[in-house]
Amino acid sequence: MITLSHDVRIWLCAGHTDMRKGFDGLSAIAQHILQKDPFNGHVFVFRGKRGDRVKLLWWDGQGLCLYYKRLEHGRFVWPSATSGAVHLSQAQLSMLLEGIDWRPPARRYRPENSA
């Protein structure tokens, strides 16, 4: 189980990433493309091209950790942007790793003025 402190920020890398990349390649993406320091304790989430695999990279204070997950059915929900980073809450990360749509629901109904 991954336990994160409340002050850890979670960054999702928009677009897709080559899943052959390891510690060094993913930390280079975090540093050069996302403009974030991979050694500050934050979590970086990357998704493969097919959408059924994710990798999480984070610095735990002693070294880099890498978590890799593959879904047997379905795909991980991802933003439609092709570049940049999206900030996630810990609850959204948990939903993402379970294969649940973590995005806020779109409101279809807008209340009218009651007066």
Phi and psi in radians as a Rosetta constraint file:
Dihedral C 1 N 2 CA 2 C 2 CIRCULARHARMONIC -1.636 0.35
Dihedral N 2 CA 2 C 2 N 3 CIRCULARHARMONIC 2.140 0.35
Dihedral C 2 N 3 CA 3 C 3 CIRCULARHARMONIC -2.000 0.35
Dihedral N 3 CA 3 C 3 N 4 CIRCULARHARMONIC 2.220 0.35
Dihedral C 3 N 4 CA 4 C 4 CIRCULARHARMONIC -2.075 0.35
Dihedral N 4 CA 4 C 4 N 5 CIRCULARHARMONIC 2.516 0.35
Dihedral C 4 N 5 CA 5 C 5 CIRCULARHARMONIC -1.295 0.35
Dihedral N 5 CA 5 C 5 N 6 CIRCULARHARMONIC 2.846 0.35
Dihedral C 5 N 6 CA 6 C 6 CIRCULARHARMONIC -1.176 0.35
Dihedral N 6 CA 6 C 6 N 7 CIRCULARHARMONIC -0.360 0.35
Dihedral C 6 N 7 CA 7 C 7 CIRCULARHARMONIC -1.640 0.35
Dihedral N 7 CA 7 C 7 N 8 CIRCULARHARMONIC 0.058 0.35
Dihedral C 7 N 8 CA 8 C 8 CIRCULARHARMONIC -1.335 0.35
Dihedral N 8 CA 8 C 8 N 9 CIRCULARHARMONIC 2.297 0.35
Dihedral C 8 N 9 CA 9 C 9 CIRCULARHARMONIC -1.683 0.35
Dihedral N 9 CA 9 C 9 N 10 CIRCULARHARMONIC 2.545 0.35
Dihedral C 9 N 10 CA 10 C 10 CIRCULARHARMONIC -2.026 0.35
Dihedral N 10 CA 10 C 10 N 11 CIRCULARHARMONIC 2.134 0.35
Dihedral C 10 N 11 CA 11 C 11 CIRCULARHARMONIC -1.996 0.35
Dihedral N 11 CA 11 C 11 N 12 CIRCULARHARMONIC 2.161 0.35
Dihedral C 11 N 12 CA 12 C 12 CIRCULARHARMONIC -1.711 0.35
Dihedral N 12 CA 12 C 12 N 13 CIRCULARHARMONIC 2.219 0.35
Dihedral C 12 N 13 CA 13 C 13 CIRCULARHARMONIC -1.495 0.35
Dihedral N 13 CA 13 C 13 N 14 CIRCULARHARMONIC 1.945 0.35
Dihedral C 13 N 14 CA 14 C 14 CIRCULARHARMONIC -1.148 0.35
Dihedral N 14 CA 14 C 14 N 15 CIRCULARHARMONIC 2.743 0.35
Dihedral C 14 N 15 CA 15 C 15 CIRCULARHARMONIC 1.468 0.35
Dihedral N 15 CA 15 C 15 N 16 CIRCULARHARMONIC -2.880 0.35
Dihedral C 15 N 16 CA 16 C 16 CIRCULARHARMONIC -2.056 0.35
Dihedral N 16 CA 16 C 16 N 17 CIRCULARHARMONIC 2.732 0.35
Dihedral C 16 N 17 CA 17 C 17 CIRCULARHARMONIC -2.177 0.35
Dihedral N 17 CA 17 C 17 N 18 CIRCULARHARMONIC 2.542 0.35
Dihedral C 17 N 18 CA 18 C 18 CIRCULARHARMONIC -1.163 0.35
Dihedral N 18 CA 18 C 18 N 19 CIRCULARHARMONIC 1.989 0.35
Dihedral C 18 N 19 CA 19 C 19 CIRCULARHARMONIC -1.276 0.35
Dihedral N 19 CA 19 C 19 N 20 CIRCULARHARMONIC -0.040 0.35
Dihedral C 19 N 20 CA 20 C 20 CIRCULARHARMONIC -1.363 0.35
Dihedral N 20 CA 20 C 20 N 21 CIRCULARHARMONIC -0.246 0.35
Dihedral C 20 N 21 CA 21 C 21 CIRCULARHARMONIC -1.202 0.35
Dihedral N 21 CA 21 C 21 N 22 CIRCULARHARMONIC 2.507 0.35
Dihedral C 21 N 22 CA 22 C 22 CIRCULARHARMONIC -1.963 0.35
Dihedral N 22 CA 22 C 22 N 23 CIRCULARHARMONIC -2.613 0.35
Dihedral C 22 N 23 CA 23 C 23 CIRCULARHARMONIC -0.933 0.35
Dihedral N 23 CA 23 C 23 N 24 CIRCULARHARMONIC -0.919 0.35
Dihedral C 23 N 24 CA 24 C 24 CIRCULARHARMONIC -1.195 0.35
Dihedral N 24 CA 24 C 24 N 25 CIRCULARHARMONIC -0.765 0.35
Dihedral C 24 N 25 CA 25 C 25 CIRCULARHARMONIC -1.145 0.35
Dihedral N 25 CA 25 C 25 N 26 CIRCULARHARMONIC -0.738 0.35
Dihedral C 25 N 26 CA 26 C 26 CIRCULARHARMONIC -1.239 0.35
Dihedral N 26 CA 26 C 26 N 27 CIRCULARHARMONIC -0.653 0.35
Dihedral C 26 N 27 CA 27 C 27 CIRCULARHARMONIC -1.191 0.35
Dihedral N 27 CA 27 C 27 N 28 CIRCULARHARMONIC -0.545 0.35
Dihedral C 27 N 28 CA 28 C 28 CIRCULARHARMONIC -1.158 0.35
Dihedral N 28 CA 28 C 28 N 29 CIRCULARHARMONIC -0.676 0.35
Dihedral C 28 N 29 CA 29 C 29 CIRCULARHARMONIC -1.105 0.35
Dihedral N 29 CA 29 C 29 N 30 CIRCULARHARMONIC -0.792 0.35
Dihedral C 29 N 30 CA 30 C 30 CIRCULARHARMONIC -1.054 0.35
Dihedral N 30 CA 30 C 30 N 31 CIRCULARHARMONIC -0.720 0.35
Dihedral C 30 N 31 CA 31 C 31 CIRCULARHARMONIC -1.348 0.35
Dihedral N 31 CA 31 C 31 N 32 CIRCULARHARMONIC -0.824 0.35
Dihedral C 31 N 32 CA 32 C 32 CIRCULARHARMONIC -1.617 0.35
Dihedral N 32 CA 32 C 32 N 33 CIRCULARHARMONIC -0.670 0.35
Dihedral C 32 N 33 CA 33 C 33 CIRCULARHARMONIC -1.555 0.35
Dihedral N 33 CA 33 C 33 N 34 CIRCULARHARMONIC -0.812 0.35
Dihedral C 33 N 34 CA 34 C 34 CIRCULARHARMONIC -1.481 0.35
Dihedral N 34 CA 34 C 34 N 35 CIRCULARHARMONIC -0.198 0.35
Dihedral C 34 N 35 CA 35 C 35 CIRCULARHARMONIC 1.036 0.35
Dihedral N 35 CA 35 C 35 N 36 CIRCULARHARMONIC 0.670 0.35
Dihedral C 35 N 36 CA 36 C 36 CIRCULARHARMONIC -2.122 0.35
Dihedral N 36 CA 36 C 36 N 37 CIRCULARHARMONIC 2.657 0.35
Dihedral C 36 N 37 CA 37 C 37 CIRCULARHARMONIC -1.477 0.35
Dihedral N 37 CA 37 C 37 N 38 CIRCULARHARMONIC 2.005 0.35
Dihedral C 37 N 38 CA 38 C 38 CIRCULARHARMONIC -1.235 0.35
Dihedral N 38 CA 38 C 38 N 39 CIRCULARHARMONIC -0.154 0.35
Dihedral C 38 N 39 CA 39 C 39 CIRCULARHARMONIC -1.878 0.35
Dihedral N 39 CA 39 C 39 N 40 CIRCULARHARMONIC 0.443 0.35
Dihedral C 39 N 40 CA 40 C 40 CIRCULARHARMONIC -1.801 0.35
Dihedral N 40 CA 40 C 40 N 41 CIRCULARHARMONIC 0.044 0.35
Dihedral C 40 N 41 CA 41 C 41 CIRCULARHARMONIC 1.653 0.35
Dihedral N 41 CA 41 C 41 N 42 CIRCULARHARMONIC -0.045 0.35
Dihedral C 41 N 42 CA 42 C 42 CIRCULARHARMONIC -1.410 0.35
Dihedral N 42 CA 42 C 42 N 43 CIRCULARHARMONIC 2.808 0.35
Dihedral C 42 N 43 CA 43 C 43 CIRCULARHARMONIC -1.778 0.35
Dihedral N 43 CA 43 C 43 N 44 CIRCULARHARMONIC 2.368 0.35
Dihedral C 43 N 44 CA 44 C 44 CIRCULARHARMONIC -2.064 0.35
Dihedral N 44 CA 44 C 44 N 45 CIRCULARHARMONIC 2.259 0.35
Dihedral C 44 N 45 CA 45 C 45 CIRCULARHARMONIC -1.980 0.35
Dihedral N 45 CA 45 C 45 N 46 CIRCULARHARMONIC 2.274 0.35
Dihedral C 45 N 46 CA 46 C 46 CIRCULARHARMONIC -2.216 0.35
Dihedral N 46 CA 46 C 46 N 47 CIRCULARHARMONIC 2.507 0.35
Dihedral C 46 N 47 CA 47 C 47 CIRCULARHARMONIC -2.118 0.35
Dihedral N 47 CA 47 C 47 N 48 CIRCULARHARMONIC 2.514 0.35
Dihedral C 47 N 48 CA 48 C 48 CIRCULARHARMONIC -1.328 0.35
Dihedral N 48 CA 48 C 48 N 49 CIRCULARHARMONIC 2.972 0.35
Dihedral C 48 N 49 CA 49 C 49 CIRCULARHARMONIC -1.106 0.35
Dihedral N 49 CA 49 C 49 N 50 CIRCULARHARMONIC -0.681 0.35
Dihedral C 49 N 50 CA 50 C 50 CIRCULARHARMONIC -1.282 0.35
Dihedral N 50 CA 50 C 50 N 51 CIRCULARHARMONIC -0.357 0.35
Dihedral C 50 N 51 CA 51 C 51 CIRCULARHARMONIC 1.557 0.35
Dihedral N 51 CA 51 C 51 N 52 CIRCULARHARMONIC -0.004 0.35
Dihedral C 51 N 52 CA 52 C 52 CIRCULARHARMONIC -1.756 0.35
Dihedral N 52 CA 52 C 52 N 53 CIRCULARHARMONIC 0.079 0.35
Dihedral C 52 N 53 CA 53 C 53 CIRCULARHARMONIC -2.340 0.35
Dihedral N 53 CA 53 C 53 N 54 CIRCULARHARMONIC 2.450 0.35
Dihedral C 53 N 54 CA 54 C 54 CIRCULARHARMONIC -2.324 0.35
Dihedral N 54 CA 54 C 54 N 55 CIRCULARHARMONIC 2.659 0.35
Dihedral C 54 N 55 CA 55 C 55 CIRCULARHARMONIC -2.224 0.35
Dihedral N 55 CA 55 C 55 N 56 CIRCULARHARMONIC 2.403 0.35
Dihedral C 55 N 56 CA 56 C 56 CIRCULARHARMONIC -2.006 0.35
Dihedral N 56 CA 56 C 56 N 57 CIRCULARHARMONIC 2.342 0.35
Dihedral C 56 N 57 CA 57 C 57 CIRCULARHARMONIC -2.163 0.35
Dihedral N 57 CA 57 C 57 N 58 CIRCULARHARMONIC 2.273 0.35
Dihedral C 57 N 58 CA 58 C 58 CIRCULARHARMONIC -2.687 0.35
Dihedral N 58 CA 58 C 58 N 59 CIRCULARHARMONIC 2.696 0.35
Dihedral C 58 N 59 CA 59 C 59 CIRCULARHARMONIC -1.697 0.35
Dihedral N 59 CA 59 C 59 N 60 CIRCULARHARMONIC 2.117 0.35
Dihedral C 59 N 60 CA 60 C 60 CIRCULARHARMONIC -1.697 0.35
Dihedral N 60 CA 60 C 60 N 61 CIRCULARHARMONIC 0.141 0.35
Dihedral C 60 N 61 CA 61 C 61 CIRCULARHARMONIC 1.773 0.35
Dihedral N 61 CA 61 C 61 N 62 CIRCULARHARMONIC -0.369 0.35
Dihedral C 61 N 62 CA 62 C 62 CIRCULARHARMONIC -2.010 0.35
Dihedral N 62 CA 62 C 62 N 63 CIRCULARHARMONIC -0.447 0.35
Dihedral C 62 N 63 CA 63 C 63 CIRCULARHARMONIC -3.130 0.35
Dihedral N 63 CA 63 C 63 N 64 CIRCULARHARMONIC 3.016 0.35
Dihedral C 63 N 64 CA 64 C 64 CIRCULARHARMONIC -1.368 0.35
Dihedral N 64 CA 64 C 64 N 65 CIRCULARHARMONIC 2.443 0.35
Dihedral C 64 N 65 CA 65 C 65 CIRCULARHARMONIC -2.017 0.35
Dihedral N 65 CA 65 C 65 N 66 CIRCULARHARMONIC 2.520 0.35
Dihedral C 65 N 66 CA 66 C 66 CIRCULARHARMONIC -2.260 0.35
Dihedral N 66 CA 66 C 66 N 67 CIRCULARHARMONIC 2.178 0.35
Dihedral C 66 N 67 CA 67 C 67 CIRCULARHARMONIC -2.002 0.35
Dihedral N 67 CA 67 C 67 N 68 CIRCULARHARMONIC 2.328 0.35
Dihedral C 67 N 68 CA 68 C 68 CIRCULARHARMONIC -2.265 0.35
Dihedral N 68 CA 68 C 68 N 69 CIRCULARHARMONIC 2.269 0.35
Dihedral C 68 N 69 CA 69 C 69 CIRCULARHARMONIC -2.365 0.35
Dihedral N 69 CA 69 C 69 N 70 CIRCULARHARMONIC 2.437 0.35
Dihedral C 69 N 70 CA 70 C 70 CIRCULARHARMONIC -2.134 0.35
Dihedral N 70 CA 70 C 70 N 71 CIRCULARHARMONIC 2.262 0.35
Dihedral C 70 N 71 CA 71 C 71 CIRCULARHARMONIC -1.473 0.35
Dihedral N 71 CA 71 C 71 N 72 CIRCULARHARMONIC 2.396 0.35
Dihedral C 71 N 72 CA 72 C 72 CIRCULARHARMONIC -1.348 0.35
Dihedral N 72 CA 72 C 72 N 73 CIRCULARHARMONIC -0.556 0.35
Dihedral C 72 N 73 CA 73 C 73 CIRCULARHARMONIC -2.362 0.35
Dihedral N 73 CA 73 C 73 N 74 CIRCULARHARMONIC 2.394 0.35
Dihedral C 73 N 74 CA 74 C 74 CIRCULARHARMONIC 1.520 0.35
Dihedral N 74 CA 74 C 74 N 75 CIRCULARHARMONIC -3.014 0.35
Dihedral C 74 N 75 CA 75 C 75 CIRCULARHARMONIC -2.357 0.35
Dihedral N 75 CA 75 C 75 N 76 CIRCULARHARMONIC 2.715 0.35
Dihedral C 75 N 76 CA 76 C 76 CIRCULARHARMONIC -1.273 0.35
Dihedral N 76 CA 76 C 76 N 77 CIRCULARHARMONIC 2.404 0.35
Dihedral C 76 N 77 CA 77 C 77 CIRCULARHARMONIC -1.275 0.35
Dihedral N 77 CA 77 C 77 N 78 CIRCULARHARMONIC 2.270 0.35
Dihedral C 77 N 78 CA 78 C 78 CIRCULARHARMONIC -2.381 0.35
Dihedral N 78 CA 78 C 78 N 79 CIRCULARHARMONIC 2.623 0.35
Dihedral C 78 N 79 CA 79 C 79 CIRCULARHARMONIC -1.172 0.35
Dihedral N 79 CA 79 C 79 N 80 CIRCULARHARMONIC 2.709 0.35
Dihedral C 79 N 80 CA 80 C 80 CIRCULARHARMONIC -1.382 0.35
Dihedral N 80 CA 80 C 80 N 81 CIRCULARHARMONIC -0.213 0.35
Dihedral C 80 N 81 CA 81 C 81 CIRCULARHARMONIC -1.099 0.35
Dihedral N 81 CA 81 C 81 N 82 CIRCULARHARMONIC 2.577 0.35
Dihedral C 81 N 82 CA 82 C 82 CIRCULARHARMONIC -1.710 0.35
Dihedral N 82 CA 82 C 82 N 83 CIRCULARHARMONIC -0.161 0.35
Dihedral C 82 N 83 CA 83 C 83 CIRCULARHARMONIC -2.631 0.35
Dihedral N 83 CA 83 C 83 N 84 CIRCULARHARMONIC 2.896 0.35
Dihedral C 83 N 84 CA 84 C 84 CIRCULARHARMONIC 1.718 0.35
Dihedral N 84 CA 84 C 84 N 85 CIRCULARHARMONIC -3.003 0.35
Dihedral C 84 N 85 CA 85 C 85 CIRCULARHARMONIC -2.292 0.35
Dihedral N 85 CA 85 C 85 N 86 CIRCULARHARMONIC 2.608 0.35
Dihedral C 85 N 86 CA 86 C 86 CIRCULARHARMONIC -2.117 0.35
Dihedral N 86 CA 86 C 86 N 87 CIRCULARHARMONIC 2.321 0.35
Dihedral C 86 N 87 CA 87 C 87 CIRCULARHARMONIC -1.492 0.35
Dihedral N 87 CA 87 C 87 N 88 CIRCULARHARMONIC 2.297 0.35
Dihedral C 87 N 88 CA 88 C 88 CIRCULARHARMONIC -2.027 0.35
Dihedral N 88 CA 88 C 88 N 89 CIRCULARHARMONIC 2.653 0.35
Dihedral C 88 N 89 CA 89 C 89 CIRCULARHARMONIC -1.484 0.35
Dihedral N 89 CA 89 C 89 N 90 CIRCULARHARMONIC 2.949 0.35
Dihedral C 89 N 90 CA 90 C 90 CIRCULARHARMONIC -1.134 0.35
Dihedral N 90 CA 90 C 90 N 91 CIRCULARHARMONIC -0.605 0.35
Dihedral C 90 N 91 CA 91 C 91 CIRCULARHARMONIC -1.144 0.35
Dihedral N 91 CA 91 C 91 N 92 CIRCULARHARMONIC -0.723 0.35
Dihedral C 91 N 92 CA 92 C 92 CIRCULARHARMONIC -1.141 0.35
Dihedral N 92 CA 92 C 92 N 93 CIRCULARHARMONIC -0.676 0.35
Dihedral C 92 N 93 CA 93 C 93 CIRCULARHARMONIC -1.086 0.35
Dihedral N 93 CA 93 C 93 N 94 CIRCULARHARMONIC -0.754 0.35
Dihedral C 93 N 94 CA 94 C 94 CIRCULARHARMONIC -1.056 0.35
Dihedral N 94 CA 94 C 94 N 95 CIRCULARHARMONIC -0.764 0.35
Dihedral C 94 N 95 CA 95 C 95 CIRCULARHARMONIC -1.135 0.35
Dihedral N 95 CA 95 C 95 N 96 CIRCULARHARMONIC -0.732 0.35
Dihedral C 95 N 96 CA 96 C 96 CIRCULARHARMONIC -1.016 0.35
Dihedral N 96 CA 96 C 96 N 97 CIRCULARHARMONIC -0.819 0.35
Dihedral C 96 N 97 CA 97 C 97 CIRCULARHARMONIC -1.180 0.35
Dihedral N 97 CA 97 C 97 N 98 CIRCULARHARMONIC -0.373 0.35
Dihedral C 97 N 98 CA 98 C 98 CIRCULARHARMONIC -1.525 0.35
Dihedral N 98 CA 98 C 98 N 99 CIRCULARHARMONIC -0.052 0.35
Dihedral C 98 N 99 CA 99 C 99 CIRCULARHARMONIC 1.444 0.35
Dihedral N 99 CA 99 C 99 N 100 CIRCULARHARMONIC 0.295 0.35
Dihedral C 99 N 100 CA 100 C 100 CIRCULARHARMONIC -1.676 0.35
Dihedral N 100 CA 100 C 100 N 101 CIRCULARHARMONIC 2.553 0.35
Dihedral C 100 N 101 CA 101 C 101 CIRCULARHARMONIC -1.174 0.35
Dihedral N 101 CA 101 C 101 N 102 CIRCULARHARMONIC 1.979 0.35
Dihedral C 101 N 102 CA 102 C 102 CIRCULARHARMONIC -1.606 0.35
Dihedral N 102 CA 102 C 102 N 103 CIRCULARHARMONIC -0.163 0.35
Dihedral C 102 N 103 CA 103 C 103 CIRCULARHARMONIC -1.268 0.35
Dihedral N 103 CA 103 C 103 N 104 CIRCULARHARMONIC 2.583 0.35
Dihedral C 103 N 104 CA 104 C 104 CIRCULARHARMONIC -1.085 0.35
Dihedral N 104 CA 104 C 104 N 105 CIRCULARHARMONIC 2.473 0.35
Dihedral C 104 N 105 CA 105 C 105 CIRCULARHARMONIC -1.175 0.35
Dihedral N 105 CA 105 C 105 N 106 CIRCULARHARMONIC 2.535 0.35
Dihedral C 105 N 106 CA 106 C 106 CIRCULARHARMONIC -1.372 0.35
Dihedral N 106 CA 106 C 106 N 107 CIRCULARHARMONIC 2.304 0.35
Dihedral C 106 N 107 CA 107 C 107 CIRCULARHARMONIC -1.367 0.35
Dihedral N 107 CA 107 C 107 N 108 CIRCULARHARMONIC 2.219 0.35
Dihedral C 107 N 108 CA 108 C 108 CIRCULARHARMONIC -1.754 0.35
Dihedral N 108 CA 108 C 108 N 109 CIRCULARHARMONIC -0.373 0.35
Dihedral C 108 N 109 CA 109 C 109 CIRCULARHARMONIC -2.041 0.35
Dihedral N 109 CA 109 C 109 N 110 CIRCULARHARMONIC 2.226 0.35
Dihedral C 109 N 110 CA 110 C 110 CIRCULARHARMONIC -1.976 0.35
Dihedral N 110 CA 110 C 110 N 111 CIRCULARHARMONIC 2.141 0.35
Dihedral C 110 N 111 CA 111 C 111 CIRCULARHARMONIC -1.099 0.35
Dihedral N 111 CA 111 C 111 N 112 CIRCULARHARMONIC 2.519 0.35
Dihedral C 111 N 112 CA 112 C 112 CIRCULARHARMONIC -1.523 0.35
Dihedral N 112 CA 112 C 112 N 113 CIRCULARHARMONIC 2.828 0.35
Dihedral C 112 N 113 CA 113 C 113 CIRCULARHARMONIC -1.105 0.35
Dihedral N 113 CA 113 C 113 N 114 CIRCULARHARMONIC 2.379 0.35
Dihedral C 113 N 114 CA 114 C 114 CIRCULARHARMONIC -1.491 0.35
Dihedral N 114 CA 114 C 114 N 115 CIRCULARHARMONIC -0.202 0.35
